[in-house]
Amino acid sequence: MAGAGQTKLSIEGNRFLVNGKPIVNVELYGGWTGQFKDPPGHFPETVKSIYRRDADEAAARPGLSVFFHSNVWCQGPGDGFPLRFDLAGQGTPTDPGIRWYFEHVQARHAH
């Protein structure tokens, strides 16, 4: 048992817990993604590789989930862009979007 001021990390079934409460990280990248807005939904290959790596690492740990987040794509109005809930394209300047990420996760899940 964790004492006062101590944090206890544990795994119960397929859930990660901190002090008995499930861990859900929905802001894995914080404001870092706000820089990718030319155009919104354009992700350079180096950035895509970071997202893919993190998805792969989470897939290797049963019970650990990662939520995709991009400030500009998912919360566009804060940066003066439209609010988007669609996957759209492959994350290139001419085919912006986040479909590439979800296709990667789907392919990883199929293995």
N, C-alpha and C positions, 0 to 999 in steps of 0.2 A: 504494500500500500504506500502511495506517495504521501510524504509528510507535508506540512504547511510550506507553501512556496515551491514544492517540487512538482515536476511533471512526470506522469507515468504514461509511457507509450506501450500499448498492448495490441494484440490481435485476437479477436473473438470471432470464431467462424471465419467468414470472409470479409470482415470489417476491421479497419484500423481504428483504434480508439486512443484518445488522449484524455486521461483522467476519467475514463468510462464513457466518453462522448465520441460519436463517430466523427472522423475527419473528412471534410469535403473542401477541396481547394478549388474555388471557381475563379480565382485571380492569379493563376500561375505566373503570368507574365506582367501583371500590374500595368502601369502606364507605358511600358516599353513598346507596345504595339502601336501607340499613337503616332509613331514616326512614319508608318507605312501608309501614306495617303496620296500617293501620286501615281495612279489614281487610287481611291479607296478600293481595297480588294486585290492590290498588287503586292505580292510577297516574293522578294528575290529568292533565288534557290537556296542561298545560305540560311535564310530565315525559315524556309520550308523544312530544311534539314533539321533544324532545332525542334520544330513542332513534331516532326516525324519521330525523332529520337525520343522525345518525351512520351509520345503515345506508345512507342515500342517498349520503353522501360515500364510504363504503367501496365501494359498488357502482360508483361512477364511476371507481375505480382498479383495473383488472384485477390480480388476484393478492392484493389486500388483503382480509382477512376480519375480521369483527367477530363476537364471540360474545356472545349475550344473557346478561346476568347480573343477578340480583336477590337480594341476601342473604336477604331474608325468604322469597321464593318458592322459590328453589333450595336454600337451606341453612337452612330453617326451624327445625330443632331447636336451633340455636345461639341463637335468639331465643325459644325456647319454642313454636314452631309446628311443624306436621307437615312432613315431608319430601315435597316435591312433584316429580314428574317429568312431570306432565301439562300440557297447554296451558291447559285450562279456558276461561275466558271473555274478555270484552272489556276487562278492567281497570277496571271501574266498581265502586262499593261493593256493588251488587246482583248483579254478574256478574264477580267477581274472576278474574284469570288473566292469562296472557301471550299468548293466542291472537292478539290485536290486532297484536302485534309480528310474529309469524310470517306472518300474512296480509299485512302491509305488505311484508315482505321478498319473499314469493312474488309479489305484484303488481309490485314493482319489478323482480324478476328476469324477469318475463314481457315487459318492455318492451325 
